[in-house]
Amino acid sequence: MSRPWRPGRAAEGRSPLRRFFVLALVALVIGGLGWLYGSRLVAMGRLSAEVRCLKQREENLLREIAALRERLDEADDPEVVEKEARAILGWGYPDERRLIVIWR
């Protein structure tokens, strides 16, 4: 079959504009995926820092709870009750005299 050659699309080859658009589309897709996963990595980093902070806070609160439980166990002792009443409430026995010093 012998047909004469006719110039058309196949003869022109790929135009530089089409290559540019394909490369721009590929770059856009890669950039979008990079932005998507990069922002997730940043968010994960922030959340992991917040988790570390909350764990530290939890440890501090657990220590404070343990100290308060120890104080609660000591609250049954009459000497401790008397000491706290004198220190916090300013209570004393009727025959005791108090000396109050005022600095100016």
C-alpha positions in Angstrom: 0.0 0.0 0.0 1.6 3.0 -1.1 0.0 6.2 0.1 1.5 9.6 -0.2 2.8 11.2 3.0 0.6 13.9 4.4 2.0 16.2 7.0 -0.2 16.3 10.1 0.0 16.0 13.9 2.4 13.1 13.8 4.8 15.0 11.6 4.8 18.0 13.9 6.0 16.1 17.0 5.3 17.3 20.5 5.1 21.0 20.9 7.2 22.7 23.6 4.0 24.2 25.1 2.5 20.8 25.6 5.7 19.6 27.3 5.7 22.7 29.5 2.1 22.0 30.6 2.8 18.3 31.3 5.9 19.3 33.4 3.9 22.0 35.2 1.2 19.5 36.0 3.7 16.9 37.3 5.4 19.7 39.4 2.0 20.8 40.7 1.0 17.2 41.8 4.4 16.6 43.4 4.3 20.0 45.2 0.7 19.3 46.4 1.6 15.9 47.8 4.7 17.4 49.4 2.7 20.2 51.0 0.0 17.7 52.2 2.4 15.3 53.8 4.8 18.0 55.0 2.0 19.8 56.8 1.0 16.5 58.4 4.6 16.0 59.6 4.6 19.5 61.1 1.3 18.8 62.8 2.6 15.5 64.1 5.7 17.2 65.5 3.6 19.8 67.3 1.3 17.1 68.7 4.2 15.0 70.0 5.6 18.1 71.8 2.2 18.7 73.3 2.0 15.0 74.4 5.4 15.3 76.1 4.2 18.4 77.9 1.0 16.7 79.0 2.9 13.6 80.2 5.3 15.9 82.3 2.2 17.6 83.7 0.7 14.3 84.6 3.8 13.2 86.4 3.9 16.4 88.4 0.2 16.0 89.3 0.8 12.4 90.4 3.6 13.5 92.6 1.4 16.2 94.1 -1.4 13.6 94.7 1.1 11.3 96.5 2.3 14.1 98.7 -1.3 15.1 99.6 -2.1 11.5 100.4 0.9 11.4 102.8 -0.4 14.6 104.5 -3.8 13.0 104.7 -2.4 9.9 106.4 -0.6 12.2 108.9 -3.8 14.1 109.6 -4.9 11.5 112.1 -2.0 12.4 114.4 -3.1 14.9 117.1 0.2 16.6 117.1 0.0 17.4 113.4 -3.6 18.6 113.9 -2.4 21.0 116.6 0.5 22.2 114.6 -1.6 23.0 111.6 -4.3 24.7 113.8 -1.6 26.9 115.3 0.1 27.7 112.0 -2.9 28.2 109.7 -5.7 29.3 112.0 -3.7 31.0 114.7 -5.4 28.9 117.4 -3.8 28.3 120.8 -4.7 27.3 124.4 -6.5 29.9 126.6 -3.6 30.2 129.0 -1.1 31.0 126.2 -0.1 34.5 125.4 0.7 35.6 121.8 3.2 38.2 120.8 2.6 40.0 117.6 5.4 42.0 116.1 4.5 44.7 113.5 7.3 46.0 111.4 7.1 49.5 109.9 
